[in-house]
Amino acid sequence: MSRAPTPAVDITAADGTPLMVCPPAGERHGGVIVIQDARGVTPYLRSVCERLAAEGWLAVAPQLYHRQGFAETSRDGGWASAATDMLSLDGIEIGADVDSARGYLATSGVEAANTAIIGFCMGGTVALASAARASLAAAVSFYGGAVSTPYWTGIAPLVELAPGLRGPWLGLYGERDALITPAEISALRAAAATSAGPTELISYPDAGHAFHSDDRPAVYRPKAAADAWSRALTFLREHAAAKS
């Protein structure tokens, strides 16, 4: 049963990486690294961390834009600004920030067997790439792009990375995504199925990109969002929750 969420707080990791952290109010199942969409660490992402904390997870979100000097891309610039900022990132630096979040969870007493990752938009890309690079208990990608063409130096397209997944992976995609084609969704599903761990890719016929973003009425699809979130929580509990 979920509890009332606790507010997310901003801290600085020992290596200097800014992190947003949200501790669970009650019993802790494990830890989840939460990776931002292209807009950065927004109020929406804070709400995601708080929702995970309400479900018993220690949530930590690295601020991937900290080298650019901000946490959240310009709201005035809209999606065009976010896309430009996203492409300014570097794969090696992204990996370092994810590892900083993993280190924070480890020093907070979260075992590797109970450490998961979840990401949205470009964060979904990072979640899969991280799960192919390191052993994680579970990884969840909400509409992660760069399926067949890479975003960043140092991170290959997802169809190339997916066969090397080192643990369980869940993909959640919209079939009306203007950035990810149905053919790419099918190819990613097939590629992930060849990995050693259990994988599943769910696609929603009436949803497009960012369908979980409840702060964006134009793209938010409540039915798909609710089903995807429920599946994500179930997946995390099944693969990453500490056994009592």
Backbone as CSV, one residue per row, in Angstrom:
resi,resn,N_x,N_y,N_z,CA_x,CA_y,CA_z,C_x,C_y,C_z
1,MET,0.851,-1.194,0.000,0.000,0.000,0.000,0.886,1.242,0.000
2,SER,0.553,2.197,-0.842,1.346,3.414,-0.918,1.076,4.307,0.278
3,ARG,2.073,5.079,0.659,1.965,6.025,1.756,1.980,7.440,1.198
4,ALA,1.760,8.403,2.067,1.858,9.795,1.639,3.291,10.075,1.209
5,PRO,3.476,10.744,0.069,4.839,10.992,-0.403,5.583,11.968,0.485
6,THR,6.905,11.786,0.551,7.755,12.751,1.234,8.374,13.664,0.185
7,PRO,8.622,14.923,0.490,9.150,15.845,-0.518,10.552,15.460,-0.970
8,ALA,10.813,15.655,-2.255,12.152,15.453,-2.782,13.059,16.597,-2.336
9,VAL,14.324,16.289,-2.073,15.294,17.300,-1.655,16.512,17.227,-2.565
10,ASP,17.211,18.346,-2.709,18.421,18.418,-3.534,19.647,18.299,-2.648
11,ILE,20.572,17.423,-3.066,21.826,17.251,-2.345,22.962,17.236,-3.365
12,THR,24.185,17.203,-2.867,25.353,17.059,-3.728,26.093,15.803,-3.310
13,ALA,26.327,14.908,-4.279,27.046,13.677,-3.986,28.502,13.976,-3.658
14,ALA,29.180,12.964,-3.121,30.581,13.146,-2.727,31.458,13.547,-3.904
15,ASP,31.094,13.125,-5.126,31.889,13.468,-6.292,31.470,14.789,-6.925
16,GLY,30.505,15.483,-6.310,30.067,16.781,-6.791,28.844,16.752,-7.682
17,THR,28.304,15.574,-7.991,27.129,15.489,-8.851,25.884,15.914,-8.082
18,PRO,25.109,16.863,-8.602,23.847,17.230,-7.935,22.821,16.103,-8.097
19,LEU,22.202,15.748,-6.997,21.200,14.689,-6.992,19.918,15.200,-6.350
20,MET,18.801,14.759,-6.859,17.526,14.971,-6.188,17.142,13.645,-5.544
21,VAL,16.847,13.695,-4.257,16.621,12.474,-3.488,15.261,12.537,-2.806
22,CYS,14.569,11.422,-2.821,13.287,11.340,-2.123,13.233,10.020,-1.356
23,PRO,13.320,10.069,-0.030,13.311,8.839,0.771,11.895,8.337,1.022
24,PRO,11.731,7.043,1.162,10.401,6.510,1.470,9.986,6.859,2.892
25,ALA,8.692,6.996,3.080,8.179,7.355,4.400,8.158,6.158,5.338
26,GLY,8.018,4.963,4.788,7.916,3.769,5.619,8.957,2.734,5.240
27,GLU,8.541,1.484,5.173,9.447,0.386,4.841,10.048,0.589,3.457
28,ARG,11.354,0.328,3.346,12.055,0.536,2.080,12.236,-0.787,1.349
29,HIS,11.810,-0.805,0.070,11.987,-1.996,-0.764,13.374,-2.047,-1.400
30,GLY,13.918,-0.868,-1.717,15.184,-0.779,-2.428,15.357,0.630,-2.946
31,GLY,16.184,0.777,-3.985,16.442,2.103,-4.540,16.192,2.138,-6.032
32,VAL,15.750,3.281,-6.513,15.503,3.470,-7.939,16.200,4.746,-8.410
33,ILE,17.038,4.620,-9.424,17.626,5.774,-10.093,16.602,6.268,-11.107
34,VAL,16.270,7.543,-11.047,15.239,8.130,-11.906,15.917,9.087,-12.880
35,ILE,15.746,8.821,-14.175,16.438,9.611,-15.188,15.450,10.525,-15.904
36,GLN,15.796,11.771,-15.974,14.971,12.854,-16.492,14.603,12.678,-17.965
37,ASP,13.531,13.360,-18.365,13.269,13.528,-19.786,14.104,14.702,-20.290
38,ALA,13.941,15.085,-21.545,14.800,16.097,-22.146,14.692,17.449,-21.463
39,ARG,13.600,17.677,-20.709,13.422,18.976,-20.060,14.261,19.136,-18.805
40,GLY,14.790,18.049,-18.282,15.615,18.114,-17.092,14.867,17.703,-15.838
41,VAL,15.374,18.154,-14.700,14.768,17.827,-13.411,13.657,18.846,-13.155
42,THR,12.493,18.510,-13.623,11.310,19.367,-13.587,10.429,19.026,-12.390
43,PRO,9.416,19.844,-12.113,8.432,19.455,-11.087,7.785,18.108,-11.390
44,TYR,7.590,17.809,-12.659,7.053,16.489,-13.026,7.985,15.384,-12.546
45,LEU,9.300,15.527,-12.804,10.222,14.474,-12.383,10.264,14.365,-10.870
46,ARG,10.168,15.505,-10.186,10.096,15.454,-8.720,8.876,14.647,-8.272
47,SER,7.767,14.853,-8.969,6.556,14.120,-8.597,6.728,12.627,-8.825
48,VAL,7.459,12.240,-9.872,7.728,10.823,-10.112,8.535,10.241,-8.957
49,CYS,9.569,10.960,-8.526,10.373,10.486,-7.395,9.519,10.350,-6.131
50,GLU,8.643,11.312,-5.924,7.777,11.269,-4.738,6.791,10.100,-4.820
51,ARG,6.306,9.795,-6.014,5.408,8.648,-6.177,6.142,7.337,-5.891
52,LEU,7.368,7.247,-6.349,8.148,6.042,-6.064,8.421,5.913,-4.569
53,ALA,8.736,7.027,-3.920,8.967,6.997,-2.472,7.712,6.556,-1.725
54,ALA,6.559,6.988,-2.215,5.302,6.591,-1.580,5.061,5.092,-1.695
55,GLU,5.720,4.466,-2.677,5.599,3.021,-2.864,6.707,2.250,-2.158
56,GLY,7.578,2.958,-1.416,8.599,2.272,-0.633,9.984,2.251,-1.241
57,TRP,10.235,3.111,-2.246,11.549,3.137,-2.881,12.308,4.412,-2.518
58,LEU,13.612,4.265,-2.305,14.486,5.414,-2.176,14.812,5.876,-3.600
59,ALA,14.275,7.013,-3.997,14.426,7.508,-5.366,15.537,8.554,-5.430
60,VAL,16.387,8.454,-6.451,17.467,9.420,-6.623,17.580,9.763,-8.106
61,ALA,17.574,11.049,-8.403,17.643,11.528,-9.784,18.878,12.392,-9.969
62,PRO,19.848,11.951,-10.759,20.999,12.814,-11.047,20.593,13.935,-11.998
63,GLN,21.137,15.121,-11.769,20.835,16.261,-12.637,21.812,16.241,-13.818
64,LEU,21.359,15.702,-14.941,22.262,15.468,-16.069,22.743,16.747,-16.743
65,TYR,22.049,17.853,-16.527,22.462,19.112,-17.144,23.390,19.949,-16.260
66,HIS,23.913,19.354,-15.205,24.685,20.184,-14.269,25.955,20.739,-14.902
67,ARG,26.526,20.059,-15.866,27.722,20.597,-16.526,27.389,21.795,-17.416
68,GLN,26.137,21.858,-17.857,25.690,23.011,-18.637,25.268,24.170,-17.744
69,GLY,25.205,23.912,-16.430,24.932,24.987,-15.486,23.482,25.156,-15.093
70,PHE,22.640,24.180,-15.391,21.237,24.278,-14.986,20.681,22.878,-14.745
71,ALA,19.551,22.824,-14.038,18.883,21.559,-13.765,17.744,21.298,-14.733
72,GLU,17.097,22.378,-15.163,15.911,22.281,-16.019,16.094,23.187,-17.221
73,THR,15.804,22.654,-18.400,15.951,23.441,-19.616,14.923,24.569,-19.652
74,SER,15.146,25.547,-20.474,14.295,26.732,-20.518,12.858,26.384,-20.867
75,ARG,11.932,26.748,-19.985,10.521,26.531,-20.287,10.080,27.424,-21.450
76,ASP,10.643,28.619,-21.559,10.254,29.527,-22.626,10.639,28.979,-23.993
77,GLY,11.725,28.205,-24.030,12.177,27.657,-25.297,11.366,26.491,-25.793
78,GLY,10.566,25.895,-24.919,9.724,24.785,-25.312,10.527,23.557,-25.692
79,TRP,9.916,22.702,-26.517,10.543,21.435,-26.873,11.829,21.645,-27.672
80,ALA,11.859,22.658,-28.539,13.058,22.889,-29.343,14.271,23.120,-28.460
81,SER,14.106,23.897,-27.406,15.206,24.142,-26.480,15.609,22.858,-25.767
82,ALA,14.627,22.072,-25.357,14.928,20.823,-24.656,15.690,19.865,-25.552
83,ALA,15.290,19.770,-26.810,15.962,18.859,-27.733,17.406,19.277,-27.958
84,THR,17.636,20.574,-28.078,19.001,21.074,-28.254,19.845,20.788,-27.023
85,ASP,19.289,21.042,-25.862,20.020,20.775,-24.621,20.322,19.288,-24.470
86,MET,19.361,18.445,-24.807,19.547,17.006,-24.696,20.734,16.540,-25.534
87,LEU,20.828,17.033,-26.758,21.882,16.590,-27.663,23.252,17.138,-27.286
88,SER,23.293,18.074,-26.333,24.579,18.597,-25.879,25.246,17.676,-24.869
89,LEU,24.541,16.654,-24.430,25.095,15.739,-23.440,26.092,14.786,-24.091
90,ASP,26.830,14.092,-23.248,27.867,13.164,-23.689,27.665,11.822,-22.982
91,GLY,27.788,10.744,-23.713,27.507,9.425,-23.159,28.367,9.059,-21.969
92,ILE,29.642,9.396,-22.017,30.534,9.061,-20.908,30.134,9.831,-19.654
93,GLU,29.800,11.098,-19.827,29.391,11.911,-18.675,28.048,11.444,-18.120
94,ILE,27.136,11.042,-18.988,25.862,10.492,-18.515,26.117,9.256,-17.667
95,GLY,26.983,8.371,-18.153,27.308,7.169,-17.392,27.899,7.488,-16.029
96,ALA,28.743,8.518,-15.975,29.337,8.921,-14.693,28.274,9.409,-13.726
97,ASP,27.282,10.147,-14.228,26.218,10.654,-13.362,25.332,9.515,-12.858
98,VAL,25.048,8.548,-13.728,24.281,7.376,-13.288,25.063,6.617,-12.216
99,ASP,26.362,6.473,-12.420,27.182,5.772,-11.429,27.227,6.529,-10.110
100,SER,27.176,7.858,-10.172,27.128,8.638,-8.940,25.851,8.328,-8.170
101,ALA,24.738,8.226,-8.890,23.475,7.875,-8.230,23.524,6.462,-7.667
102,ARG,24.132,5.548,-8.389,24.297,4.183,-7.874,25.140,4.189,-6.609
103,GLY,26.197,4.996,-6.617,27.043,5.087,-5.433,26.299,5.648,-4.242
104,TYR,25.445,6.643,-4.489,24.654,7.207,-3.397,23.749,6.132,-2.788
105,LEU,23.100,5.352,-3.635,22.230,4.299,-3.115,23.032,3.270,-2.318
106,ALA,24.212,2.915,-2.819,25.040,1.934,-2.116,25.448,2.440,-0.740
107,THR,25.867,3.702,-0.657,26.271,4.247,0.636,25.075,4.471,1.554
108,SER,23.867,4.454,0.980,22.646,4.586,1.779,22.108,3.223,2.215
109,GLY,22.868,2.170,1.927,22.495,0.842,2.388,21.640,0.035,1.429
110,VAL,21.496,0.504,0.187,20.728,-0.256,-0.802,21.663,-1.247,-1.486
111,GLU,21.310,-2.509,-1.445,22.103,-3.546,-2.078,21.956,-3.479,-3.596
112,ALA,22.980,-3.981,-4.302,22.924,-4.013,-5.765,21.724,-4.813,-6.254
113,ALA,21.366,-5.862,-5.517,20.235,-6.704,-5.902,18.904,-5.983,-5.781
114,ASN,18.914,-4.818,-5.141,17.681,-4.034,-4.961,17.795,-2.646,-5.581
115,THR,18.704,-2.495,-6.531,18.912,-1.223,-7.212,18.368,-1.300,-8.637
116,ALA,17.433,-0.420,-8.960,16.796,-0.398,-10.281,16.961,0.972,-10.908
117,ILE,16.541,1.092,-12.161,16.595,2.368,-12.875,15.329,2.526,-13.697
118,ILE,14.828,3.756,-13.770,13.657,4.066,-14.576,13.911,5.409,-15.258
119,GLY,13.483,5.541,-16.503,13.720,6.790,-17.204,12.615,7.101,-18.196
120,PHE,12.534,8.389,-18.546,11.469,8.905,-19.394,12.082,9.661,-20.565
121,CYS,11.568,9.399,-21.793,12.093,10.088,-22.973,13.588,9.765,-23.089
122,MET,14.468,10.740,-23.144,15.891,10.445,-23.195,16.329,9.626,-21.985
123,GLY,15.600,9.770,-20.873,15.887,8.968,-19.694,15.601,7.501,-19.912
124,GLY,14.607,7.196,-20.745,14.347,5.807,-21.091,15.491,5.216,-21.889
125,THR,16.102,6.043,-22.737,17.296,5.625,-23.469,18.425,5.315,-22.492
126,VAL,18.635,6.222,-21.549,19.697,6.042,-20.559,19.441,4.808,-19.697
127,ALA,18.183,4.544,-19.363,17.864,3.387,-18.526,18.277,2.090,-19.206
128,LEU,17.927,1.939,-20.483,18.317,0.714,-21.187,19.830,0.635,-21.343
129,ALA,20.453,1.753,-21.731,21.902,1.748,-21.906,22.617,1.401,-20.606
130,SER,22.110,1.913,-19.496,22.719,1.621,-18.195,22.578,0.152,-17.846
131,ALA,21.432,-0.437,-18.178,21.186,-1.847,-17.871,21.995,-2.779,-18.756
132,ALA,22.477,-2.270,-19.897,23.374,-3.047,-20.738,24.830,-2.885,-20.299
133,ARG,25.106,-1.807,-19.588,26.476,-1.511,-19.144,26.780,-2.072,-17.769
134,ALA,25.780,-2.134,-16.900,25.995,-2.537,-15.511,24.884,-3.486,-15.070
135,SER,25.172,-4.267,-14.055,24.174,-5.190,-13.516,23.215,-4.433,-12.604
136,LEU,21.968,-4.340,-13.027,20.921,-3.693,-12.243,19.785,-4.685,-12.049
137,ALA,19.085,-4.545,-10.937,18.027,-5.500,-10.631,16.861,-5.391,-11.600
138,ALA,16.611,-4.194,-12.123,15.521,-3.978,-13.068,15.739,-2.643,-13.759
139,ALA,15.234,-2.547,-14.981,15.292,-1.295,-15.733,13.962,-1.102,-16.438
140,VAL,13.461,0.135,-16.398,12.191,0.480,-17.043,12.408,1.695,-17.929
141,SER,12.010,1.574,-19.190,12.150,2.670,-20.152,10.783,3.129,-20.620
142,PHE,10.441,4.369,-20.289,9.256,4.995,-20.861,9.685,5.718,-22.135
143,TYR,9.241,5.227,-23.266,9.448,5.815,-24.601,10.853,6.365,-24.814
144,GLY,11.843,5.531,-24.539,13.225,5.931,-24.774,13.546,5.944,-26.259
145,GLY,14.119,7.041,-26.736,14.438,7.187,-28.147,15.828,6.693,-28.492
146,ALA,16.350,7.144,-29.640,17.631,6.665,-30.174,17.580,5.166,-30.397
147,VAL,16.449,4.693,-30.880,16.279,3.252,-31.082,17.194,2.757,-32.192
148,SER,17.222,3.454,-33.313,18.062,3.014,-34.431,19.158,4.003,-34.792
149,THR,19.062,5.231,-34.298,20.079,6.261,-34.531,20.486,6.852,-33.194
150,PRO,21.780,6.904,-32.866,22.190,7.333,-31.523,21.992,8.825,-31.292
151,TYR,21.774,9.167,-30.023,21.738,10.562,-29.597,23.125,11.096,-29.285
152,TRP,23.946,10.263,-28.604,25.178,10.748,-27.984,26.380,9.885,-28.343
153,THR,27.520,10.513,-28.415,28.779,9.780,-28.529,28.953,8.905,-27.293
154,GLY,29.276,7.656,-27.510,29.511,6.755,-26.385,28.327,5.904,-26.009
155,ILE,27.157,6.130,-26.610,25.979,5.294,-26.348,25.402,4.870,-27.693
156,ALA,25.454,3.593,-27.982,24.987,3.052,-29.254,23.461,3.071,-29.325
157,PRO,22.892,2.895,-30.514,21.428,2.802,-30.629,20.886,1.656,-29.777
158,LEU,19.651,1.810,-29.327,19.070,0.821,-28.415,18.954,-0.563,-29.034
159,VAL,18.686,-0.653,-30.329,18.576,-1.977,-30.944,19.907,-2.717,-30.908
160,GLU,21.000,-1.973,-30.844,22.310,-2.616,-30.726,22.634,-2.974,-29.282
161,LEU,22.148,-2.171,-28.345,22.435,-2.409,-26.928,21.532,-3.477,-26.317
162,ALA,20.288,-3.550,-26.787,19.289,-4.407,-26.135,19.702,-5.872,-26.014
163,PRO,20.335,-6.486,-27.021,20.735,-7.892,-26.831,21.714,-8.095,-25.678
164,GLY,22.411,-7.043,-25.285,23.373,-7.141,-24.188,22.826,-6.757,-22.830
165,LEU,21.516,-6.597,-22.715,20.934,-6.292,-21.408,21.377,-7.315,-20.371
166,ARG,21.785,-6.824,-19.212,22.333,-7.697,-18.176,21.325,-8.028,-17.082
167,GLY,20.078,-7.618,-17.284,19.047,-7.893,-16.297,17.674,-7.648,-16.881
168,PRO,16.639,-7.746,-16.070,15.261,-7.557,-16.541,15.015,-6.137,-17.049
169,TRP,14.258,-6.048,-18.147,13.954,-4.745,-18.746,12.505,-4.694,-19.188
170,LEU,11.859,-3.558,-18.916,10.487,-3.302,-19.353,10.470,-2.025,-20.178
171,GLY,9.930,-2.110,-21.394,9.761,-0.943,-22.243,8.294,-0.564,-22.352
172,LEU,7.999,0.732,-22.310,6.634,1.239,-22.359,6.583,2.343,-23.414
173,TYR,5.903,2.075,-24.518,5.951,2.948,-25.688,4.556,3.258,-26.214
174,GLY,4.442,4.380,-26.907,3.211,4.764,-27.576,3.336,4.560,-29.073
175,GLU,2.350,3.942,-29.663,2.420,3.637,-31.087,2.205,4.863,-31.974
176,ARG,1.779,5.981,-31.370,1.627,7.219,-32.122,2.752,8.203,-31.826
177,ASP,3.867,7.680,-31.402,5.029,8.509,-31.076,5.614,9.081,-32.362
178,ALA,5.682,10.395,-32.435,6.227,11.038,-33.630,7.738,10.906,-33.722
179,LEU,8.384,10.501,-32.629,9.838,10.389,-32.599,10.327,8.957,-32.735
180,ILE,9.444,7.998,-32.518,9.814,6.578,-32.539,8.777,5.848,-33.379
181,THR,9.186,5.229,-34.459,8.240,4.610,-35.384,7.771,3.247,-34.866
182,PRO,6.612,2.771,-35.327,6.169,1.419,-34.978,7.194,0.362,-35.373
183,ALA,7.864,0.560,-36.498,8.893,-0.403,-36.913,10.041,-0.439,-35.912
184,GLU,10.420,0.719,-35.386,11.486,0.752,-34.383,11.037,0.075,-33.088
185,ILE,9.785,0.282,-32.705,9.263,-0.380,-31.508,9.337,-1.894,-31.676
186,SER,8.925,-2.385,-32.827,8.967,-3.832,-33.089,10.400,-4.347,-33.081
187,ALA,11.301,-3.582,-33.691,12.704,-4.001,-33.730,13.315,-4.034,-32.339
188,LEU,12.974,-3.062,-31.511,13.507,-3.035,-30.148,12.946,-4.189,-29.328
189,ARG,11.679,-4.469,-29.490,11.073,-5.609,-28.785,11.808,-6.905,-29.136
190,ALA,12.066,-7.100,-30.435,12.745,-8.315,-30.887,14.186,-8.362,-30.394
191,ALA,14.877,-7.228,-30.426,16.269,-7.203,-29.980,16.381,-7.502,-28.496
192,ALA,15.501,-6.905,-27.693,15.535,-7.142,-26.247,15.241,-8.602,-25.917
193,ALA,14.384,-9.221,-26.709,14.016,-10.616,-26.448,15.191,-11.575,-26.604
194,THR,16.259,-11.139,-27.284,17.435,-11.996,-27.450,18.413,-11.883,-26.285
195,SER,18.147,-10.994,-25.337,19.060,-10.826,-24.200,18.883,-11.978,-23.215
196,ALA,19.804,-12.043,-22.262,19.798,-13.162,-21.322,18.685,-13.076,-20.283
197,GLY,18.224,-11.867,-19.959,17.228,-11.693,-18.910,15.822,-11.577,-19.448
198,PRO,14.842,-11.559,-18.554,13.454,-11.381,-18.976,13.194,-9.956,-19.450
199,THR,12.528,-9.810,-20.575,12.196,-8.496,-21.102,10.763,-8.486,-21.596
200,GLU,10.194,-7.279,-21.632,8.851,-7.092,-22.180,8.747,-5.667,-22.695
201,LEU,8.113,-5.496,-23.844,7.847,-4.172,-24.367,6.357,-4.067,-24.642
202,ILE,5.713,-3.142,-23.938,4.286,-2.881,-24.093,4.121,-1.615,-24.914
203,SER,3.249,-1.660,-25.915,2.980,-0.450,-26.704,1.487,-0.154,-26.675
204,TYR,1.187,1.138,-26.632,-0.194,1.609,-26.488,-0.655,2.256,-27.788
205,PRO,-1.693,1.699,-28.422,-2.125,2.173,-29.748,-2.539,3.637,-29.788
206,ASP,-3.106,4.151,-28.710,-3.652,5.503,-28.725,-2.769,6.523,-28.010
207,ALA,-1.517,6.170,-27.750,-0.614,7.072,-27.023,0.564,7.453,-27.899
208,GLY,1.087,8.656,-27.644,2.267,9.123,-28.346,3.411,9.336,-27.382
209,HIS,4.362,10.159,-27.785,5.521,10.419,-26.942,5.095,11.178,-25.682
210,ALA,5.763,10.861,-24.571,5.536,11.556,-23.293,4.124,11.363,-22.757
211,PHE,3.517,10.217,-23.044,2.129,10.013,-22.618,1.969,9.936,-21.109
212,HIS,3.065,9.758,-20.373,2.988,9.716,-18.918,3.116,11.100,-18.284
213,SER,3.468,12.109,-19.071,3.717,13.447,-18.526,2.402,14.146,-18.196
214,ASP,1.961,14.008,-16.966,0.667,14.569,-16.579,0.702,16.083,-16.402
215,ASP,1.880,16.687,-16.598,1.982,18.151,-16.586,1.847,18.740,-17.986
216,ARG,1.603,17.904,-18.974,1.495,18.359,-20.364,0.190,17.814,-20.955
217,PRO,-0.906,18.538,-20.799,-2.215,18.040,-21.240,-2.264,17.616,-22.703
218,ALA,-1.482,18.256,-23.555,-1.546,17.951,-24.983,-1.065,16.534,-25.303
219,VAL,-0.180,16.001,-24.480,0.381,14.671,-24.770,-0.008,13.614,-23.734
220,TYR,-0.447,14.045,-22.575,-0.798,13.114,-21.497,-1.989,12.241,-21.893
221,ARG,-1.845,10.941,-21.682,-2.922,9.996,-21.962,-3.183,9.201,-20.671
222,PRO,-4.198,9.613,-19.907,-4.400,9.055,-18.559,-4.508,7.537,-18.517
223,LYS,-5.230,6.949,-19.446,-5.426,5.497,-19.401,-4.120,4.760,-19.632
224,ALA,-3.394,5.143,-20.673,-2.105,4.510,-20.943,-1.120,4.789,-19.814
225,ALA,-1.127,6.028,-19.303,-0.205,6.391,-18.228,-0.451,5.552,-16.978
226,ALA,-1.710,5.368,-16.627,-2.036,4.595,-15.429,-1.629,3.137,-15.590
227,ASP,-1.900,2.573,-16.762,-1.535,1.176,-16.991,-0.020,1.011,-16.987
228,ALA,0.688,1.918,-17.647,2.140,1.826,-17.705,2.767,1.980,-16.326
229,TRP,2.265,2.913,-15.539,2.807,3.120,-14.192,2.555,1.887,-13.321
230,SER,1.377,1.316,-13.429,1.075,0.099,-12.674,2.021,-1.039,-13.065
231,ARG,2.249,-1.181,-14.360,3.175,-2.221,-14.822,4.596,-1.957,-14.324
232,ALA,4.997,-0.695,-14.339,6.341,-0.350,-13.877,6.524,-0.695,-12.402
233,LEU,5.552,-0.342,-11.584,5.639,-0.653,-10.154,5.669,-2.156,-9.911
234,THR,4.830,-2.887,-10.623,4.813,-4.349,-10.489,6.158,-4.939,-10.887
235,PHE,6.728,-4.435,-11.976,8.021,-4.918,-12.467,9.118,-4.651,-11.440
236,LEU,9.117,-3.465,-10.865,10.112,-3.137,-9.848,9.969,-4.043,-8.626
237,ARG,8.737,-4.238,-8.173,8.529,-5.097,-6.999,8.972,-6.525,-7.291
238,GLU,8.674,-7.010,-8.486,8.985,-8.394,-8.827,10.482,-8.641,-8.890
239,HIS,11.222,-7.680,-9.438,12.635,-7.934,-9.725,13.620,-7.241,-8.781
240,ALA,13.180,-6.170,-8.102,14.144,-5.387,-7.345,13.847,-5.240,-5.854
241,ALA,12.651,-5.597,-5.435,12.294,-5.385,-4.029,13.016,-6.364,-3.121
242,ALA,13.475,-5.860,-1.987,14.117,-6.715,-0.994,13.126,-7.718,-0.444
243,LYS,13.583,-8.911,-0.238,12.714,-9.966,0.295,12.648,-9.832,1.814
244,SER,11.430,-9.876,2.323,11.262,-9.741,3.779,11.434,-11.085,4.464
